[in-house]
Amino acid sequence: MDRINFVIVTAIILFVAFGLGWFTNWLVHRFTRVRQQDLGELDRMAQALHEAELIRDQAIEYVETRERDLTARLSQTEAELAAAMDGLREARAEAAHYRAQVQGSE
């Protein structure tokens, strides 16, 4: 095989490889093409997802606010309970003291 034949065979092989690559590329783009209708559907889904995320964020914020409020109310109620229990304890001690005085004077 002389030099001219080698160059021609190499050129033909490269041209065939180029043609196969181009054809494969065309097939891939042909089968994976996104239609305009599909883009509209994707846009609607993205908008719905965005709205759902906003609603979720608002719900989380509401729950956190409600939890803070309830925690504050619980702390306040526990403080009131502790004060009432202390007052009751003092009243019982005072009542016991007066009972002891009344029974001791009899």
For each residue, the residues with C-beta under 8 A, 3 or more apart:
1: 5 6 9
2: 5 6
3: 6 7
4: 7 8
5: 1 2 8 9
6: 1 2 3 9 10
7: 3 4 10 11
8: 4 5 11 12
9: 1 5 6 12 13
10: 6 7 13 14
11: 7 8 14 15
12: 8 9 15 16
13: 9 10 16 17
14: 10 11 17 18
15: 11 12 18 19
16: 12 13 19 20
17: 13 14 20 21
18: 14 15 21 22
19: 15 16 22 23
20: 16 17 23 24
21: 17 18 24 25
22: 18 19 25 26
23: 19 20 26 27
24: 20 21 27 28
25: 21 22 28 29
26: 22 23 29 30
27: 23 24 30 31
28: 24 25 31 32
29: 25 26 32 33
30: 26 27 33
31: 27 28
32: 28 29
33: 29 30
34: 38 39
35: 38 39
36: 39 40
37: 40 41
38: 34 35 41 42
39: 34 35 36 42 43
40: 36 37 43 44
41: 37 38 44 45
42: 38 39 45 46
43: 39 40 46 47
44: 40 41 47 48
45: 41 42 48 49
46: 42 43 49 50
47: 43 44 50 51
48: 44 45 51 52
49: 45 46 52 53
50: 46 47 53 54
51: 47 48 54 55
52: 48 49 55 56
53: 49 50 56 57
54: 50 51 57 58
55: 51 52 58 59
56: 52 53 59 60
57: 53 54 60 61
58: 54 55 61 62
59: 55 56 62 63
60: 56 57 63 64
61: 57 58 64 65
62: 58 59 65 66
63: 59 60 66 67
64: 60 61 67 68
65: 61 62 68 69
66: 62 63 69 70
67: 63 64 70 71
68: 64 65 71 72
69: 65 66 72 73
70: 66 67 73 74
71: 67 68 74 75
72: 68 69 75 76
73: 69 70 76 77
74: 70 71 77 78
75: 71 72 78 79
76: 72 73 79 80
77: 73 74 80 81
78: 74 75 81 82
79: 75 76 82 83
80: 76 77 83 84
81: 77 78 84 85
82: 78 79 85 86
83: 79 80 86 87
84: 80 81 87 88
85: 81 82 88 89
86: 82 83 89 90
87: 83 84 90 91
88: 84 85 91 92
89: 85 86 92 93
90: 86 87 93 94
91: 87 88 94 95
92: 88 89 95 96
93: 89 90 96 97
94: 90 91 97 98
95: 91 92 98 99
96: 92 93 99 100
97: 93 94 100 101
98: 94 95 101 102
99: 95 96 102 103
100: 96 97 103 104
101: 97 98 104 105
102: 98 99 105 106
103: 99 100 106
104: 100 101
105: 101 102
106: 102 103
